[in-house]
């Protein structure tokens, strides 16, 4: 059964579909699936203060790590310019 959407929603979905080279159905399904996954994740408010502190310490350690390379390509640390493992 079709789901009625506003004209603005349809325009936005069609623009995104064009940019991604996908159908409107695909972009809407992906957007709803992603939003649902975020909504179903436990929020940080469900954590105890000790758990929240541990998460914050881990995030701080991750943010302190240097980038893998200058252009942001994570594979650059693993493969050379010819695609061979380093």
WOTA-V780435 format. One record per backbone hydrogen bond with DSSP energy under -1.0 kcal/mol. CO is the residue of the C=O (numbers start at 1). NH is the residue of the N-H. If there is no record, write none. Layout:
BEGIN
((CO:NH) (CO:NH))
END
This chain:
BEGIN
((6:10) (7:11) (8:12) (9:13) (10:14) (11:15) (12:16) (13:17) (14:18) (15:19) (16:20) (17:21) (17:22) (23:27) (24:28) (25:29) (26:30) (27:31) (28:32) (29:33) (30:34) (31:35) (32:36) (33:37) (34:38) (35:39) (36:40) (43:46) (44:47) (48:52) (49:53) (50:54) (51:55) (52:56) (53:57) (54:58) (55:59) (56:60) (57:61) (58:62) (59:63) (60:64) (62:65) (73:76) (75:78) (75:79) (78:86) (80:83) (84:80))
END
